Amino acid sequence: MPTRAFRIAYDGRPFHGFQRQPDVPTVEGALFDALRDLGALDADAPKPTGYAAAGRTDAGVSALAQTVAFDCPAWCLPRALNSALPADVRAWASAAVPADFHATHDAVRRGYAYHLYAPEIDDDRARAALDALCGEHDFHNLTPDHENTVRDLSGSVERDGAFLVVRVESGGFARELVRRLVSLVRAVAAGEADLAKVDRVLGPDPIDGPEGVAPAPPTPLVLTRVEYPDVSFDVDADAAGSARAVFDDRYVAGRVAARVADEIRRGVR
């Protein structure tokens, strides 16, 4: 069977992360269940032949451009996957790839966006903190990993109303690196830590306990980009329309919920 790569968007809040786990809902588990329902994966097969994913997002983290690849029938296009996937998970583009393509190892760039609710913090201090974190560093104090902690990061900070959008890119990310990085940027921007703390965090000495950097909450984080050389994804118009409709509904529901909460909080005296 041919090998195909898929762009997958999902709302991570209902899931216990991307990677399949027993007895709890995960994005990968939903994908494998859909393939079994469609007859593209044998009932007793643990995963499709040649399967790999670009990354393993944590519980609550969402994605626009998660990428998976596996051997599948020619009819298995994004719109076919969406017919069996839950509404929280939408395939929206795909590409024919070589049989030796690996969605994890062949990715050359990944990007995340963190939507930090921050109406009263100093944007310039946030940018200064992120600038100090960009470049090639050993991020051993911003991840629970003990090996392979050197990364070369680029990033930006953008003000969008009450939110500060922190965008970071790298060839790969250690566990919790983006969320801990955002936590440090927020602390500096809020005046809870000085800019010199960034230098201490990037230094060779371990920083833990009260001085350590805890991860920011997962739900504002979105995997926005995964880049592969020489792979061009074709957008499936029907599938992309389905994805937009799902997330349009979630956008409206979120706005309504925020208005209701605002009415109550302003009325409580």
C-alpha positions in Angstrom: 0.0 0.0 0.0 1.2 3.6 -0.6 2.4 5.7 2.3 0.6 8.9 3.0 1.1 11.8 5.4 -1.8 13.7 7.0 -2.1 17.1 8.6 -4.3 16.7 11.7 -5.9 19.5 13.7 -7.4 18.8 17.2 -8.8 20.4 20.3 -6.6 18.8 22.9 -8.7 19.6 25.9 -10.8 16.4 26.0 -7.8 14.2 25.5 -5.1 12.8 27.8 -2.4 13.9 25.3 -1.6 12.7 21.8 0.1 9.4 22.4 -2.1 6.3 22.8 -2.7 5.2 26.4 -4.8 2.4 27.8 -8.2 3.3 29.2 -8.1 7.0 28.6 -9.0 9.0 25.4 -6.1 10.2 23.3 -5.8 11.7 19.9 -3.7 8.8 18.6 -6.2 6.3 20.0 -9.1 8.1 18.2 -7.1 8.0 15.0 -6.5 4.2 15.3 -10.1 3.6 16.2 -11.2 5.5 13.1 -8.9 3.5 10.9 -10.3 0.2 12.3 -13.8 1.5 11.7 -13.0 2.2 8.1 -11.3 -1.2 7.6 -7.9 0.4 7.0 -6.4 -1.2 10.1 -6.9 -4.8 11.3 -8.7 -5.1 14.6 -5.8 -6.9 16.3 -3.1 -4.6 14.8 -1.6 -2.2 17.4 -0.9 0.5 14.7 -0.7 1.0 10.9 2.4 -0.2 9.1 5.0 2.5 8.8 3.2 4.7 11.3 4.9 7.7 13.0 3.8 11.1 14.3 5.6 14.4 14.2 5.4 14.8 18.0 3.6 13.8 21.2 1.7 16.8 22.6 0.8 16.8 26.3 -2.6 16.4 27.8 -4.7 19.5 26.9 -2.4 20.8 24.2 -4.0 21.4 20.8 -2.7 21.3 17.2 -3.2 22.8 13.8 -0.4 20.9 12.0 0.2 17.6 13.8 1.5 15.3 11.2 1.1 11.5 11.0 2.2 9.1 8.2 1.4 5.4 7.5 0.7 2.9 4.8 -3.0 3.1 3.8 -5.3 2.4 0.8 -5.5 5.0 -1.9 -9.1 5.9 -0.9 -7.9 6.9 2.6 -7.9 10.7 2.2 -8.7 13.3 4.9 -12.4 13.4 4.2 -12.5 9.6 4.6 -10.7 9.8 8.0 -13.1 12.6 9.2 -16.1 10.4 8.5 -14.9 8.1 11.4 -13.0 10.6 13.6 -14.6 12.4 16.6 -15.4 16.1 15.9 -12.5 17.2 18.1 -10.0 15.7 15.6 -10.0 16.7 12.0 -7.7 15.7 9.1 -7.5 18.5 6.6 -4.6 17.9 4.2 -2.4 15.0 3.0 0.6 14.2 0.8 1.9 11.1 -0.9 5.4 10.4 0.6 8.1 7.8 0.0 7.9 4.5 1.8 10.8 5.4 4.0 9.3 8.7 5.1 9.3 9.1 8.9 7.0 11.8 10.3 9.2 12.2 13.5 12.7 12.0 12.2 12.2 13.8 8.8 10.7 17.0 10.3 13.2 19.8 10.1 11.2 22.5 11.9 8.4 22.6 14.4 6.5 25.7 15.7 4.3 26.3 18.7 2.1 29.3 19.7 1.2 29.9 23.4 -1.8 32.3 24.0 -0.9 33.8 27.3 -3.7 35.8 29.0 -1.7 38.8 30.1 -3.5 42.1 30.1 -1.2 43.9 32.6 2.3 42.6 32.0 5.2 44.5 30.4 5.4 43.5 26.7 9.0 44.9 26.4 10.2 42.8 29.3 8.5 39.7 27.8 10.3 40.3 24.5 13.6 40.9 26.2 13.2 37.6 28.1 12.3 35.6 25.0 15.2 37.2 23.0 17.6 36.0 25.7 16.2 32.5 25.4 16.5 32.4 21.6 19.6 30.9 20.0 21.4 27.7 20.8 21.4 26.9 24.5 21.3 23.9 26.9 17.7 24.1 28.3 18.3 21.4 31.0 16.6 23.7 33.5 13.5 24.0 31.4 12.7 20.3 30.9 12.5 17.1 32.9 14.7 15.5 30.3 18.2 14.6 31.3 19.7 14.1 27.9 19.5 15.8 24.5 18.6 19.2 26.0 20.5 21.5 23.7 18.2 23.3 21.2 18.4 26.2 18.8 15.3 28.3 19.2 13.8 31.3 17.4 10.7 33.1 18.6 8.6 36.2 18.8 6.1 37.9 21.1 3.0 39.6 19.7 0.4 41.6 21.6 -3.2 40.7 20.7 -5.6 42.5 23.0 -5.5 40.9 26.4 -3.3 38.1 25.1 0.4 37.9 24.6 1.1 35.3 21.8 4.5 33.7 22.3 5.7 31.8 19.2 8.7 29.6 19.2 10.3 27.4 16.5 13.0 24.8 16.6 14.1 21.6 14.9 12.6 19.8 17.9 11.6 20.4 21.5 12.5 18.7 24.8 9.6 17.7 27.0 7.7 20.7 28.6 10.2 23.1 27.1 7.7 25.5 25.5 5.5 25.6 28.6 8.4 26.2 31.0 9.8 28.8 28.7 6.5 30.7 28.6 6.3 30.5 32.4 9.8 32.1 32.7 8.9 34.8 30.1 5.7 35.6 32.0 7.5 35.8 35.4 10.0 38.3 33.9 7.3 40.3 32.2 5.2 40.5 35.4 8.2 41.6 37.5 8.3 38.4 39.5 11.8 37.6 38.3 14.6 39.8 36.9 16.0 39.3 33.5 19.2 37.9 35.1 17.2 34.8 36.0 17.2 33.8 32.3 21.0 33.7 32.4 20.9 31.6 35.5 18.4 29.2 34.0 20.5 28.8 30.9 23.7 28.3 33.0 25.3 25.0 33.8 24.1 24.7 37.4 20.8 22.9 38.1 18.0 25.2 39.3 15.1 23.4 41.1 13.0 23.7 44.2 11.4 27.2 44.7 13.9 28.7 42.2 12.9 26.2 39.5 10.6 27.0 36.6 7.3 25.1 36.5 5.4 24.6 33.3 2.6 27.0 32.3 -0.8 25.4 31.9 -1.2 23.2 28.7 -4.5 24.4 27.2 -3.3 27.7 25.7 -0.6 25.8 23.7 -1.0 24.9 20.0 1.3 23.0 17.7 1.1 25.3 14.6 3.8 24.1 12.2 5.7 21.0 11.2 8.0 21.4 8.2 9.3 18.7 5.9 11.7 19.2 3.0 10.3 18.3 -0.4 6.8 17.4 0.9 3.9 19.4 -0.4 0.6 18.9 1.3 -2.7 19.1 -0.7 -5.6 20.6 1.2 -8.7 18.5 1.0 -11.4 21.2 0.5 -14.2 19.1 2.1 -12.1 18.1 5.0 -10.8 21.6 5.6 -14.3 22.9 5.5 -15.4 20.4 8.1 -12.5 21.4 10.3 -13.3 25.1 10.0 -17.0 24.4 10.8 -16.0 22.4 14.0 -13.7 25.1 15.2 -16.1 27.9 14.3 -18.6 26.3 16.6 -16.0 26.0 19.4 -15.0 29.6 18.9 -18.6 30.8 19.2 -19.2 28.6 22.3 -16.1 29.9 23.9 -17.1 33.5 23.3 -20.6 32.8 24.7 -19.1 31.1 27.8 -16.8 34.1 28.4 -19.7 36.5 28.2 -21.7 34.5 30.7 -18.8 34.3 33.1 -18.2 38.0 32.7 -21.8 38.9 33.5 -21.6 36.8 36.7 -18.2 38.1 37.8 -19.2 41.7 37.3 -22.5 41.2 39.1 -21.1 39.6 42.2 -20.5 42.3 44.9 
